Amino acid sequence: MAKVFDELENMLRQTQAWGTSLTAREMQAQLTALTHNLMLGYEQDVEDRRRAQRMEVMLCQCRRERTPPSRLMLLVRSATQRSVKFIRWLRQSLRDRLAEGLAVARLKTLYARL
């Protein structure tokens, strides 16, 4: 708990907890963590949209010039998607405490959709 309040104090310039009880401090820490995760999710969504727009611009330009899209650009995008999916899979598998066989089966399913 102390580490959460150190982060809160340093990054958000919050100098004191809302209450003195353990329950109040836990609620504040949970709200801070929830807010942080929501902001990360929003940031990722915005970045995904920007990436999709850049890809669409590149593909439109290739169609106008009647040239094939750069294979390297398509591979880089695919590799990025794979690494993000892997990290999300790992985080979820650890959080859910999945058995190795079930976790690997989920990973295969994710990569089959790529």
Contacts in CASP RR format, 6 or more apart in sequence:
PFRMAT RR
TARGET T0000
AUTHOR 0000-0000-0000
METHOD contacts of the structure
MODEL  1
MAKVFDELENMLRQTQAWGTSLTAREMQAQLTALTHNLMLGYEQDVEDRR
RAQRMEVMLCQCRRERTPPSRLMLLVRSATQRSVKFIRWLRQSLRDRLAE
GLAVARLKTLYARL
1 25 0 8 1.000
1 26 0 8 1.000
1 29 0 8 1.000
4 29 0 8 1.000
4 32 0 8 1.000
4 33 0 8 1.000
5 14 0 8 1.000
5 17 0 8 1.000
5 25 0 8 1.000
5 29 0 8 1.000
7 32 0 8 1.000
8 14 0 8 1.000
8 28 0 8 1.000
8 29 0 8 1.000
8 32 0 8 1.000
9 15 0 8 1.000
12 32 0 8 1.000
17 24 0 8 1.000
17 25 0 8 1.000
17 28 0 8 1.000
18 24 0 8 1.000
18 25 0 8 1.000
18 27 0 8 1.000
18 28 0 8 1.000
19 25 0 8 1.000
19 28 0 8 1.000
51 77 0 8 1.000
55 73 0 8 1.000
55 77 0 8 1.000
58 69 0 8 1.000
58 70 0 8 1.000
58 73 0 8 1.000
59 69 0 8 1.000
62 68 0 8 1.000
62 69 0 8 1.000
78 114 0 8 1.000
81 114 0 8 1.000
82 111 0 8 1.000
82 114 0 8 1.000
85 110 0 8 1.000
85 111 0 8 1.000
85 114 0 8 1.000
86 107 0 8 1.000
89 103 0 8 1.000
89 106 0 8 1.000
89 107 0 8 1.000
89 110 0 8 1.000
93 103 0 8 1.000
93 106 0 8 1.000
93 107 0 8 1.000
98 106 0 8 1.000
END
